[in-house]
Amino acid sequence: MATDPIRGQYETFFQGDFMPLIRHEQTQGAEQRSAYADEFAAYHLGQIDKKLGRLIELLEQGAKLKP
C-alpha cells in the first residue's frame, strides 16, 4: 500500500469489485462514468501486467535451471 494517503484511498477503492459511482442518490453523467470505468480498467490491467511479468521471470528462471 502506498504511503501517500490519497493514493492509498484510490488503491483500496480500485481493489474492490467495479461499482458505478453514485453520489447523493444520483448517478454521474456518461462522461464521468466512462472516465471512472477507464481508470478502474487501467488499474486492473496494470495489476495483471505486474503478475504476468513476475510469471515470465519465474518461467525464465526455471528454463535456465533445466539442462
C-alpha positions in Angstrom: 0.0 0.0 0.0 1.2 3.5 -0.8 2.5 5.9 1.9 0.5 8.8 0.3 -2.9 8.7 2.0 -4.8 9.9 -1.1 -3.1 7.3 -3.3 -3.8 4.7 -0.6 -7.5 5.5 -0.8 -7.5 5.1 -4.5 -5.7 1.8 -4.3 -8.2 0.5 -1.7 -11.1 1.7 -3.8 -9.9 0.1 -7.1 -9.0 -3.2 -5.4 -12.7 -3.9 -4.9 -15.2 -5.0 -7.5 -16.3 -2.5 -10.1 -19.4 -0.5 -9.0 -20.6 2.6 -10.7 -20.1 5.7 -8.6 -23.3 7.0 -7.1 -23.3 10.3 -5.2 -26.2 12.0 -3.4 -28.7 9.3 -4.7 -27.8 10.3 -8.3 -25.6 8.6 -10.9 -23.0 10.7 -12.6 -23.1 11.7 -16.3 -21.8 9.4 -19.0 -18.5 11.2 -19.3 -17.7 10.8 -15.6 -18.8 7.2 -15.6 -16.7 6.4 -18.6 -13.7 8.1 -17.0 -14.1 6.1 -13.8 -14.5 2.8 -15.8 -11.4 3.7 -17.8 -9.4 4.3 -14.6 -10.7 1.1 -13.0 -9.8 -0.9 -16.1 -6.3 0.7 -16.3 -5.6 -0.1 -12.6 -6.5 -3.8 -13.1 -4.6 -4.1 -16.4 -1.6 -2.8 -14.5 -2.1 -5.4 -11.8 -2.4 -8.1 -14.5 0.8 -6.8 -16.2 2.7 -7.0 -12.9 1.6 -10.6 -12.3 2.4 -11.7 -15.8 5.8 -10.0 -15.6 6.6 -11.9 -12.5 5.3 -15.2 -14.0 7.5 -14.7 -17.0 10.5 -14.1 -14.8 9.9 -17.3 -12.9 9.4 -19.3 -16.1 12.7 -17.9 -17.5 14.5 -18.8 -14.2 13.1 -22.3 -14.4 14.2 -22.7 -18.0 17.7 -21.7 -17.1 17.9 -24.4 -14.4 17.0 -27.2 -16.8 20.0 -28.6 -18.7 
